[in-house]
Amino acid sequence: MYIPRSILILLVIIYLLFLVSVDWINEADGAWYRPFLVGLLVVVWASWTHRERDSDEL
C-alpha cells in the first residue's frame, strides 16, 4: 500500500504535536486560541508538503 509523503508527514506531525502539547493546550490559564494555533500549523505544514506534487501525480 502506497502512502503519499504529505500524508505520512502530516500523521507524524500530528502524533508528535499531540504528545508534546496536550498539557500546553489544556491549561486553564492559557489563551482560548491555543488549540486553533496547533490546528493551523498542521494545515499549513500539510499544504506546504502537498504543493510539491505535480498535477499528474494526483
N, C-alpha and C positions, 0 to 999 in steps of 0.2 A: 504494500500500500504506500503510495506516494503522498507525503505531507509537504505542502509548499513551505518554502523557507519563511515567508512572512507569518504564516500561521504558527509555525514552530517557535519562532522568536516571540510572538505575542503570548503564547502559552507559558514560555519560560519567564517572561517579564511579569505576567500576572501572578504566577506562582511565587516568584521572589518578592514582589511587592506585597503580596498577602502575608508572607512570613515576616517581613521586616516591619510593616506598617500597621498591623492590626491594632496594637496598643495606641499608636500615634493618632490613628483615625478616630478611635472611640474615646478619647479623652473627654471628660466632661467640661473641662475648661477650654477646650480647643475651639477653633473657628468652625462655623457651620459649613463652610465650603471645602473643608479638607477632603472628604470623600470624592467630591467633584474634581478636585485637582488631580487626584490619583487616576480617576477615570479619563480625564482629559489627556494626561501623559500617556496612558495606554493607547488611546485612539490616535494620538499624534505619532507615536512610535510605529504603530501598525500601518498607518497610511504612508509613513516615510519608507518603510521596508517594502510596501506594496508598489510604490511608484517606480521601482527599478525594473519591473516586469514589462515586457513588450506586450502590445495588444494581441499579438499572435499566440502568446502563451496562455491567454485567458480561456 
